[in-house]
Amino acid sequence: MDNNKLKDKILKLNSYSIIIIVAIFSILSFVSVDFILQSSLQKEKQIIKNEYISSQKLIIKNQVNNFINFIEHTRKIVKEEQLKELKQTTVTLSQILSVVQPDKFKHIIEMIQKKKKYFKFGLSDIYGNKIFASACDFTKQRRLKLISKGFNKVIVHKTPNGIKYSYIVEFQNKINHKYYVIGSATYDKVIDKKTKDIILDRINSIKFGAKNNGYLSIAEILNYKGGKGFAKVVALPVKPAWVGKLLDEDKKDAKGKLYRKEYLKIANTTGEGYVSYWFFKKKTKELRPKLSYVKLYKPYNWLIFTSVYIDDINAVLLKKEQRIKEEIEQILVSFVILLIVFLFIAYLISKYENKILQKIIDEYEKVINQKNQELLEINKNLEKKVHFQTQKILDVALKDNLTNLPNREKMFLDIKGKNVFIGILNIDSFKEINDFYGLEVGDIVLKKVANIIKRSINEQCYRINADEFVVVDTDIKALEIKLQNLVDILNSVFIKVNNELNIPISISCGIGKTFTDADMALKYAKLKSRKVVAYTPELPIVKEYENNIKWKWIINKAIKTDNIIPFVQPLINNKTGEIEKYECLVRLKHEDNIYSPYYFLDIAKHTHQYHEIQKIMIEKTFKKFSKLDYKFSINLSTMDLTNHSFREFLIEQIDKYDIENKLIIELLEDEELLQKDILNFIHFLKSKHIDIAIDDFGSGYSNFSYLIKDIPISILKIDGSIVKNIAVNDKDYRLFKSIIMLAKEFNFIVVAEFVENKDILDILKTLQVDYSQGYYFSAPFNIEEL
């Protein structure tokens, strides 16, 4: 009975699913078509709008540029005509004056001047002596200068009244037979006035656009800085009454935009550009967008612009949208009809499918019942196999393949939640065994060491690393005794390999409550060459570890809070007594205390914070001294010089702040400086005119020969441990004196450190030491006080 009900449900579900699928497919098809049409409409509207705006932009830009071309052409024509008239007038006047009485010269010129008000005339003898001049700047000096330039040509020259064009002619009066020079002149501003009159008359007749309602406007900029009355209207065809009106910069459009400020910005920068703004249409009070193109005509300080309505395309877009909606409605009607047809067909198909489906279900019922029985048997066997394989995988995952000892993961599983003590055994110099004898021999050594440990220790033992083993016990004293015995055994045996090699083994061991404690005890055992060490808080390495952790945190905090601070100490010129240079010294500020490098620099090198400190020092000191007139030095180590990333940063900062001629790089004398890569970089720095100094000379290596031959140094800084005693210790004095003599022989600049009193300073001056540095002059102080 239950099976019959299930069959009925399956058959009904089949019928319903076919009908629903057809319906959903039809609806999704319509939605998809609608979505595609709507998306296409939006894209097409945007494309049409963009094309319209682009075309309008091009139109208004061309109108403005065409008008500017017209201005240039008109200006050229007017200038040519004016200069032509200037020449003709001068020649004609010279011909008239050559045949009249000299006492009538002035009268004739004055008559011509009244007719030609835009010209200025001057008459002199050939020696520049004035007979007549209508221009106040027509002095004898200028007349002689004009005469020297020659006759019968246009001469251009600058005057307080602007560019001036002159034309002079020499003629001989036929009555007294003397030679005279007649000249006439006009100004650029006269030419410009005539040009502007033509242009302004022309601009009122310019119309363009589809509706012939486009026009050009002109505003003259009076003040490029803006403000009230920064410009005045020169031409506005639609509002002639506005001509001469002053414009303010703070004018806002319908949305509060300061569009005139954008006009002014264009005038001061690119000289041309587009400005969009909004306005209310007067009749309908409708808010509409407008786009202007403006271009500066610099000779007249004119802003020439025109604009276009960018929403005129909306009517076209509205018609397009209406057409798409009508198409969608027609498609919807078609889809409804098709849906009804498809549903009827789906009903017929489902009836036919149900008959076939019923037969298939009956057949599969028999097969399923048979398979169920087989499956029950398989499941019973499968559980056994899964359990066996799981155990096998766990054994492999928790065992070391080489030694068959339990591995690190197994150790942590075994000790989790238990009160045990851990002993870590490490094969000393195992890397050397691998390097010298090869990895295969190394593996044999590990296997044999593991076998000895297993035979000697009945408790839990593990291999946790390449050359490290662990033994655990609940009693620390018992564990210590067992491990001491085990270490003694291992240290007394030789591992035989291939019946040829007898390899001696040395083992170190650390014991602790935790893995970390045991590891720290192991490190201390290796450091002190002790075989077994149990962890206690009093171990020196613990204090050192805690101190390193504390300072790592302090350094990290100082870097993040900008408390790595450059200090500077002056270098005094011993001849002048003046400060000429500064040495930059790193300091760390923490809880209002200032710490010297003694406390943190070595730790920073071990914690990978050193280069970050150096970069901060370089950036701060370079930035400060780029603005000062002093030389300054920074201290670099071979650790800096071998780090390619740091070297790139150093060069980048040198170029950024342009401080090559101020920078001194101080290096500690070290044989590593002779490495080819480092030496090449030092020579590269020297090629950029950076001074190289050796710091603390005399404190250690002090091989003077390699300094002279290989390193391009120019400055030698004598170590303070020698300098501070030269006034009270004869040996130090003689050593110091010999260094000075040798340095002077090779023209090195010598700097003495640790100058703490006047007695030392007097000796330095006697020995002609170049510079002094020390507390006698100044303690190091914050660079910001400089």
RALIN-V698277 format. One record per residue. N is the residue number from 1. RES is the residue in one letter. PSI is psi in whole degrees, 0 to 359 (none if undefined). NEAR is the number of other C-alpha atoms within 12 Angstrom. Layout:
N & RES & PSI & NEAR
N & RES & PSI & NEAR
This chain:
1 & M & 318 & 7
2 & D & 320 & 8
3 & N & 322 & 13
4 & N & 317 & 14
5 & K & 319 & 11
6 & L & 320 & 16
7 & K & 316 & 22
8 & D & 319 & 19
9 & K & 319 & 17
10 & I & 318 & 22
11 & L & 317 & 26
12 & K & 318 & 22
13 & L & 323 & 20
14 & N & 315 & 26
15 & S & 311 & 28
16 & Y & 319 & 24
17 & S & 322 & 23
18 & I & 314 & 27
19 & I & 316 & 27
20 & I & 318 & 22
21 & I & 317 & 22
22 & V & 316 & 26
23 & A & 313 & 27
24 & I & 318 & 20
25 & F & 317 & 20
26 & S & 315 & 26
27 & I & 316 & 23
28 & L & 324 & 19
29 & S & 315 & 22
30 & F & 315 & 25
31 & V & 319 & 19
32 & S & 315 & 19
33 & V & 315 & 21
34 & D & 316 & 24
35 & F & 317 & 17
36 & I & 315 & 18
37 & L & 316 & 25
38 & Q & 316 & 22
39 & S & 317 & 17
40 & S & 320 & 19
41 & L & 313 & 26
42 & Q & 316 & 19
43 & K & 317 & 17
44 & E & 320 & 21
45 & K & 317 & 25
46 & Q & 319 & 19
47 & I & 315 & 17
48 & I & 316 & 25
49 & K & 315 & 24
50 & N & 318 & 19
51 & E & 321 & 16
52 & Y & 313 & 25
53 & I & 318 & 29
54 & S & 317 & 19
55 & S & 321 & 19
56 & Q & 322 & 31
57 & K & 315 & 30
58 & L & 319 & 24
59 & I & 309 & 25
60 & I & 328 & 37
61 & K & 317 & 30
62 & N & 320 & 25
63 & Q & 314 & 32
64 & V & 314 & 37
65 & N & 322 & 26
66 & N & 320 & 21
67 & F & 320 & 33
68 & I & 322 & 30
69 & N & 321 & 16
70 & F & 318 & 25
71 & I & 312 & 32
72 & E & 317 & 23
73 & H & 316 & 17
74 & T & 316 & 26
75 & R & 320 & 28
76 & K & 315 & 19
77 & I & 313 & 19
78 & V & 318 & 28
79 & K & 315 & 28
80 & E & 317 & 19
81 & E & 319 & 19
82 & Q & 315 & 34
83 & L & 327 & 31
84 & K & 315 & 23
85 & E & 322 & 26
86 & L & 315 & 38
87 & K & 313 & 31
88 & Q & 317 & 23
89 & T & 316 & 33
90 & T & 315 & 39
91 & V & 314 & 26
92 & T & 316 & 23
93 & L & 323 & 37
94 & S & 325 & 36
95 & Q & 321 & 23
96 & I & 313 & 23
97 & L & 339 & 35
98 & S & 346 & 28
99 & V & 7 & 22
100 & V & 165 & 22
101 & Q & 137 & 19
102 & P & 330 & 27
103 & D & 353 & 16
104 & K & 0 & 18
105 & F & 307 & 30
106 & K & 316 & 25
107 & H & 317 & 18
108 & I & 316 & 26
109 & I & 320 & 35
110 & E & 324 & 22
111 & M & 316 & 16
112 & I & 321 & 26
113 & Q & 322 & 26
114 & K & 325 & 15
115 & K & 325 & 14
116 & K & 69 & 23
117 & K & 335 & 20
118 & Y & 3 & 29
119 & F & 153 & 35
120 & K & 140 & 35
121 & F & 152 & 45
122 & G & 141 & 42
123 & L & 134 & 44
124 & S & 167 & 36
125 & D & 179 & 27
126 & I & 354 & 28
127 & Y & 6 & 22
128 & G & 6 & 28
129 & N & 127 & 23
130 & K & 137 & 27
131 & I & 319 & 28
132 & F & 142 & 33
133 & A & 125 & 30
134 & S & 356 & 28
135 & A & 133 & 27
136 & C & 337 & 17
137 & D & 7 & 20
138 & F & 68 & 30
139 & T & 170 & 21
140 & K & 319 & 23
141 & Q & 315 & 16
142 & R & 322 & 26
143 & R & 316 & 37
144 & L & 322 & 24
145 & K & 319 & 20
146 & L & 317 & 35
147 & I & 322 & 30
148 & S & 335 & 17
149 & K & 350 & 19
150 & G & 170 & 20
151 & F & 166 & 27
152 & N & 40 & 25
153 & K & 153 & 25
154 & V & 127 & 29
155 & I & 128 & 28
156 & V & 131 & 20
157 & H & 156 & 21
158 & K & 140 & 16
159 & T & 168 & 20
160 & P & 337 & 11
161 & N & 10 & 16
162 & G & 187 & 17
163 & I & 133 & 19
164 & K & 140 & 30
165 & Y & 124 & 36
166 & S & 151 & 43
167 & Y & 122 & 41
168 & I & 148 & 41
169 & V & 135 & 39
170 & E & 136 & 32
171 & F & 161 & 31
172 & Q & 126 & 24
173 & N & 128 & 25
174 & K & 349 & 18
175 & I & 309 & 15
176 & N & 359 & 16
177 & H & 21 & 16
178 & K & 157 & 20
179 & Y & 139 & 24
180 & Y & 165 & 35
181 & V & 119 & 42
182 & I & 133 & 48
183 & G & 148 & 50
184 & S & 156 & 49
185 & A & 156 & 44
186 & T & 167 & 42
187 & Y & 157 & 31
188 & D & 322 & 33
189 & K & 332 & 24
190 & V & 316 & 27
191 & I & 316 & 31
192 & D & 322 & 28
193 & K & 315 & 20
194 & K & 319 & 24
195 & T & 313 & 29
196 & K & 321 & 28
197 & D & 317 & 20
198 & I & 317 & 22
199 & I & 313 & 31
200 & L & 329 & 30
201 & D & 325 & 18
202 & R & 322 & 21
203 & I & 330 & 33
204 & N & 345 & 23
205 & S & 359 & 21
206 & I & 122 & 26
207 & K & 145 & 21
208 & F & 176 & 22
209 & G & 166 & 23
210 & A & 323 & 12
211 & K & 8 & 11
212 & N & 34 & 11
213 & N & 11 & 17
214 & G & 146 & 28
215 & Y & 164 & 32
216 & L & 149 & 42
217 & S & 156 & 39
218 & I & 135 & 41
219 & A & 134 & 39
220 & E & 127 & 34
221 & I & 123 & 37
222 & L & 333 & 26
223 & N & 110 & 22
224 & Y & 347 & 25
225 & K & 349 & 18
226 & G & 198 & 25
227 & G & 194 & 19
228 & K & 134 & 20
229 & G & 35 & 23
230 & F & 343 & 28
231 & A & 164 & 31
232 & K & 152 & 27
233 & V & 126 & 31
234 & V & 322 & 35
235 & A & 132 & 34
236 & L & 86 & 29
237 & P & 326 & 25
238 & V & 344 & 20
239 & K & 75 & 17
240 & P & 332 & 18
241 & A & 342 & 12
242 & W & 347 & 18
243 & V & 129 & 21
244 & G & 350 & 20
245 & K & 138 & 21
246 & L & 143 & 22
247 & L & 140 & 29
248 & D & 149 & 26
249 & E & 332 & 28
250 & D & 18 & 20
251 & K & 132 & 23
252 & K & 151 & 18
253 & D & 191 & 24
254 & A & 340 & 21
255 & K & 12 & 16
256 & G & 12 & 13
257 & K & 135 & 19
258 & L & 78 & 21
259 & Y & 331 & 28
260 & R & 331 & 34
261 & K & 325 & 27
262 & E & 322 & 30
263 & Y & 314 & 42
264 & L & 321 & 38
265 & K & 317 & 26
266 & I & 318 & 25
267 & A & 325 & 35
268 & N & 349 & 23
269 & T & 270 & 14
270 & T & 336 & 17
271 & G & 349 & 23
272 & E & 153 & 27
273 & G & 179 & 31
274 & Y & 146 & 34
275 & V & 128 & 31
276 & S & 146 & 29
277 & Y & 171 & 30
278 & W & 150 & 27
279 & F & 160 & 23
280 & F & 126 & 16
281 & K & 129 & 15
282 & K & 317 & 10
283 & K & 315 & 8
284 & T & 352 & 9
285 & K & 26 & 11
286 & E & 136 & 13
287 & L & 120 & 18
288 & R & 146 & 23
289 & P & 148 & 25
290 & K & 150 & 28
291 & L & 127 & 31
292 & S & 149 & 38
293 & Y & 129 & 37
294 & V & 141 & 40
295 & K & 138 & 41
296 & L & 125 & 32
297 & Y & 96 & 29
298 & K & 319 & 21
299 & P & 326 & 18
300 & Y & 3 & 25
301 & N & 37 & 25
302 & W & 133 & 33
303 & L & 113 & 42
304 & I & 125 & 45
305 & F & 161 & 44
306 & T & 168 & 43
307 & S & 168 & 35
308 & V & 148 & 39
309 & Y & 123 & 29
310 & I & 4 & 27
311 & D & 10 & 23
312 & D & 337 & 22
313 & I & 347 & 24
314 & N & 326 & 21
315 & A & 319 & 15
316 & V & 317 & 17
317 & L & 325 & 24
318 & L & 318 & 19
319 & K & 320 & 15
320 & K & 318 & 24
321 & E & 320 & 23
322 & Q & 322 & 16
323 & R & 320 & 17
324 & I & 320 & 26
325 & K & 319 & 19
326 & E & 321 & 16
327 & E & 321 & 19
328 & I & 319 & 24
329 & E & 318 & 18
330 & Q & 320 & 16
331 & I & 322 & 23
332 & L & 316 & 23
333 & V & 317 & 15
334 & S & 319 & 18
335 & F & 323 & 26
336 & V & 316 & 19
337 & I & 314 & 16
338 & L & 323 & 21
339 & L & 317 & 26
340 & I & 317 & 19
341 & V & 315 & 18
342 & F & 322 & 24
343 & L & 321 & 27
344 & F & 316 & 20
345 & I & 320 & 19
346 & A & 322 & 24
347 & Y & 314 & 25
348 & L & 318 & 18
349 & I & 319 & 21
350 & S & 324 & 27
351 & K & 315 & 22
352 & Y & 317 & 18
353 & E & 324 & 23
354 & N & 324 & 26
355 & K & 314 & 21
356 & I & 318 & 16
357 & L & 324 & 22
358 & Q & 320 & 24
359 & K & 317 & 16
360 & I & 319 & 17
361 & I & 317 & 21
362 & D & 317 & 18
363 & E & 318 & 14
364 & Y & 336 & 14
365 & E & 317 & 18
366 & K & 314 & 14
367 & V & 318 & 14
368 & I & 317 & 14
369 & N & 320 & 14
370 & Q & 317 & 14
371 & K & 328 & 14
372 & N & 320 & 14
373 & Q & 317 & 14
374 & E & 322 & 14
375 & L & 324 & 14
376 & L & 318 & 14
377 & E & 318 & 14
378 & I & 318 & 14
379 & N & 322 & 14
380 & K & 314 & 14
381 & N & 326 & 14
382 & L & 321 & 14
383 & E & 318 & 14
384 & K & 317 & 14
385 & K & 319 & 14
386 & V & 317 & 14
387 & H & 317 & 14
388 & F & 314 & 14
389 & Q & 323 & 14
390 & T & 315 & 14
391 & Q & 321 & 14
392 & K & 318 & 14
393 & I & 318 & 13
394 & L & 319 & 18
395 & D & 318 & 19
396 & V & 316 & 19
397 & A & 332 & 18
398 & L & 17 & 24
399 & K & 142 & 23
400 & D & 123 & 27
401 & N & 327 & 20
402 & L & 312 & 26
403 & T & 350 & 29
404 & N & 11 & 22
405 & L & 156 & 36
406 & P & 149 & 31
407 & N & 189 & 32
408 & R & 316 & 26
409 & E & 319 & 22
410 & K & 321 & 24
411 & M & 311 & 31
412 & F & 326 & 24
413 & L & 319 & 15
414 & D & 322 & 22
415 & I & 354 & 25
416 & K & 124 & 15
417 & G & 5 & 10
418 & K & 153 & 16
419 & N & 86 & 16
420 & V & 166 & 28
421 & F & 148 & 32
422 & I & 133 & 45
423 & G & 123 & 52
424 & I & 124 & 49
425 & L & 133 & 47
426 & N & 132 & 40
427 & I & 117 & 34
428 & D & 138 & 29
429 & S & 37 & 21
430 & F & 329 & 29
431 & K & 322 & 20
432 & E & 325 & 17
433 & I & 314 & 27
434 & N & 314 & 22
435 & D & 321 & 13
436 & F & 315 & 14
437 & Y & 339 & 20
438 & G & 160 & 16
439 & L & 326 & 17
440 & E & 318 & 17
441 & V & 320 & 26
442 & G & 319 & 30
443 & D & 321 & 24
444 & I & 318 & 26
445 & V & 315 & 37
446 & L & 318 & 39
447 & K & 317 & 27
448 & K & 323 & 26
449 & V & 318 & 40
450 & A & 319 & 38
451 & N & 320 & 25
452 & I & 317 & 29
453 & I & 315 & 33
454 & K & 320 & 24
455 & R & 325 & 17
456 & S & 331 & 22
457 & I & 119 & 28
458 & N & 337 & 18
459 & E & 185 & 22
460 & Q & 129 & 29
461 & C & 149 & 39
462 & Y & 155 & 42
463 & R & 119 & 39
464 & I & 346 & 32
465 & N & 183 & 23
466 & A & 307 & 29
467 & D & 25 & 34
468 & E & 139 & 32
469 & F & 156 & 46
470 & V & 139 & 45
471 & V & 135 & 47
472 & V & 152 & 40
473 & D & 156 & 31
474 & T & 346 & 20
475 & D & 116 & 20
476 & I & 323 & 26
477 & K & 315 & 21
478 & A & 320 & 21
479 & L & 320 & 35
480 & E & 319 & 31
481 & I & 315 & 21
482 & K & 318 & 27
483 & L & 325 & 41
484 & Q & 316 & 30
485 & N & 317 & 22
486 & L & 317 & 35
487 & V & 319 & 36
488 & D & 317 & 23
489 & I & 310 & 24
490 & L & 323 & 34
491 & N & 347 & 27
492 & S & 354 & 17
493 & V & 159 & 20
494 & F & 132 & 20
495 & I & 119 & 30
496 & K & 130 & 20
497 & V & 124 & 21
498 & N & 32 & 13
499 & N & 18 & 9
500 & E & 314 & 10
501 & L & 137 & 16
502 & N & 101 & 18
503 & I & 119 & 30
504 & P & 146 & 22
505 & I & 138 & 30
506 & S & 130 & 31
507 & I & 137 & 37
508 & S & 151 & 41
509 & C & 139 & 49
510 & G & 138 & 45
511 & I & 139 & 45
512 & G & 167 & 36
513 & K & 326 & 30
514 & T & 167 & 29
515 & F & 321 & 29
516 & T & 316 & 20
517 & D & 316 & 28
518 & A & 321 & 37
519 & D & 321 & 32
520 & M & 321 & 35
521 & A & 323 & 40
522 & L & 316 & 40
523 & K & 319 & 32
524 & Y & 323 & 31
525 & A & 317 & 29
526 & K & 320 & 25
527 & L & 320 & 20
528 & K & 8 & 17
529 & S & 39 & 18
530 & R & 148 & 22
531 & K & 319 & 34
532 & V & 127 & 38
533 & V & 129 & 39
534 & A & 138 & 36
535 & Y & 134 & 33
536 & T & 152 & 21
537 & P & 343 & 18
538 & E & 356 & 15
539 & L & 133 & 22
540 & P & 325 & 19
541 & I & 332 & 25
542 & V & 313 & 23
543 & K & 318 & 16
544 & E & 318 & 18
545 & Y & 314 & 24
546 & E & 320 & 18
547 & N & 319 & 17
548 & N & 318 & 24
549 & I & 316 & 19
550 & K & 314 & 20
551 & W & 329 & 29
552 & K & 318 & 27
553 & W & 318 & 20
554 & I & 316 & 30
555 & I & 316 & 36
556 & N & 318 & 28
557 & K & 319 & 20
558 & A & 321 & 29
559 & I & 316 & 27
560 & K & 328 & 18
561 & T & 15 & 16
562 & D & 45 & 21
563 & N & 20 & 28
564 & I & 113 & 39
565 & I & 126 & 37
566 & P & 132 & 43
567 & F & 157 & 35
568 & V & 149 & 35
569 & Q & 129 & 35
570 & P & 153 & 38
571 & L & 126 & 38
572 & I & 132 & 34
573 & N & 117 & 26
574 & N & 340 & 29
575 & K & 317 & 19
576 & T & 340 & 13
577 & G & 9 & 18
578 & E & 152 & 18
579 & I & 125 & 25
580 & E & 337 & 25
581 & K & 164 & 30
582 & Y & 142 & 43
583 & E & 133 & 42
584 & C & 128 & 38
585 & L & 134 & 36
586 & V & 141 & 38
587 & R & 154 & 33
588 & L & 130 & 36
589 & K & 129 & 28
590 & H & 122 & 26
591 & E & 50 & 12
592 & D & 10 & 9
593 & N & 145 & 13
594 & I & 126 & 23
595 & Y & 139 & 25
596 & S & 168 & 21
597 & P & 338 & 26
598 & Y & 324 & 15
599 & Y & 334 & 22
600 & F & 344 & 34
601 & L & 317 & 30
602 & D & 320 & 22
603 & I & 320 & 27
604 & A & 326 & 29
605 & K & 323 & 22
606 & H & 334 & 17
607 & T & 11 & 23
608 & H & 34 & 18
609 & Q & 356 & 27
610 & Y & 311 & 30
611 & H & 329 & 31
612 & E & 318 & 26
613 & I & 315 & 38
614 & Q & 320 & 38
615 & K & 319 & 32
616 & I & 314 & 32
617 & M & 314 & 35
618 & I & 313 & 39
619 & E & 317 & 29
620 & K & 316 & 30
621 & T & 320 & 41
622 & F & 316 & 37
623 & K & 318 & 24
624 & K & 310 & 29
625 & F & 347 & 34
626 & S & 341 & 25
627 & K & 2 & 16
628 & L & 162 & 20
629 & D & 29 & 17
630 & Y & 152 & 27
631 & K & 156 & 32
632 & F & 156 & 40
633 & S & 149 & 41
634 & I & 153 & 41
635 & N & 126 & 34
636 & L & 149 & 37
637 & S & 170 & 30
638 & T & 335 & 27
639 & M & 323 & 25
640 & D & 315 & 32
641 & L & 340 & 36
642 & T & 354 & 24
643 & N & 108 & 20
644 & H & 324 & 17
645 & S & 318 & 16
646 & F & 320 & 25
647 & R & 319 & 28
648 & E & 318 & 18
649 & F & 317 & 22
650 & L & 311 & 33
651 & I & 320 & 28
652 & E & 317 & 19
653 & Q & 324 & 25
654 & I & 315 & 30
655 & D & 322 & 20
656 & K & 315 & 16
657 & Y & 357 & 24
658 & D & 57 & 22
659 & I & 23 & 34
660 & E & 315 & 30
661 & N & 352 & 26
662 & K & 340 & 31
663 & L & 136 & 40
664 & I & 130 & 39
665 & I & 120 & 41
666 & E & 129 & 36
667 & L & 138 & 36
668 & L & 135 & 33
669 & E & 131 & 34
670 & D & 137 & 28
671 & E & 333 & 23
672 & E & 341 & 21
673 & L & 339 & 32
674 & L & 357 & 25
675 & Q & 139 & 18
676 & K & 315 & 16
677 & D & 316 & 18
678 & I & 315 & 28
679 & L & 319 & 28
680 & N & 319 & 19
681 & F & 321 & 29
682 & I & 317 & 37
683 & H & 325 & 24
684 & F & 316 & 21
685 & L & 319 & 31
686 & K & 324 & 23
687 & S & 340 & 16
688 & K & 16 & 21
689 & H & 31 & 22
690 & I & 129 & 31
691 & D & 141 & 33
692 & I & 128 & 40
693 & A & 147 & 37
694 & I & 123 & 44
695 & D & 152 & 36
696 & D & 40 & 29
697 & F & 135 & 35
698 & G & 356 & 29
699 & S & 344 & 21
700 & G & 259 & 17
701 & Y & 305 & 20
702 & S & 45 & 23
703 & N & 97 & 21
704 & F & 332 & 24
705 & S & 318 & 16
706 & Y & 334 & 21
707 & L & 321 & 32
708 & I & 315 & 22
709 & K & 321 & 13
710 & D & 321 & 20
711 & I & 127 & 35
712 & P & 64 & 31
713 & I & 154 & 38
714 & S & 349 & 28
715 & I & 137 & 35
716 & L & 119 & 43
717 & K & 116 & 44
718 & I & 133 & 44
719 & D & 140 & 34
720 & G & 334 & 27
721 & S & 335 & 24
722 & I & 316 & 32
723 & V & 318 & 42
724 & K & 343 & 32
725 & N & 6 & 27
726 & I & 340 & 33
727 & A & 347 & 24
728 & V & 352 & 16
729 & N & 116 & 16
730 & D & 323 & 15
731 & K & 314 & 15
732 & D & 320 & 23
733 & Y & 312 & 23
734 & R & 321 & 20
735 & L & 315 & 23
736 & F & 316 & 37
737 & K & 320 & 28
738 & S & 323 & 18
739 & I & 318 & 32
740 & I & 314 & 34
741 & M & 317 & 19
742 & L & 319 & 20
743 & A & 318 & 31
744 & K & 327 & 21
745 & E & 327 & 13
746 & F & 17 & 21
747 & N & 33 & 17
748 & F & 142 & 29
749 & I & 130 & 30
750 & V & 131 & 41
751 & V & 131 & 45
752 & A & 126 & 47
753 & E & 167 & 42
754 & F & 39 & 34
755 & V & 107 & 39
756 & E & 352 & 26
757 & N & 172 & 24
758 & K & 328 & 19
759 & D & 316 & 18
760 & I & 316 & 34
761 & L & 318 & 36
762 & D & 320 & 19
763 & I & 318 & 28
764 & L & 318 & 36
765 & K & 321 & 26
766 & T & 319 & 15
767 & L & 5 & 27
768 & Q & 40 & 23
769 & V & 136 & 38
770 & D & 312 & 36
771 & Y & 151 & 36
772 & S & 148 & 48
773 & Q & 129 & 42
774 & G & 178 & 30
775 & Y & 343 & 24
776 & Y & 329 & 22
777 & F & 311 & 26
778 & S & 138 & 24
779 & A & 158 & 21
780 & P & 141 & 29
781 & F & 163 & 24
782 & N & 134 & 28
783 & I & 333 & 28
784 & E & 345 & 16
785 & E & 354 & 12
786 & L & none & 22
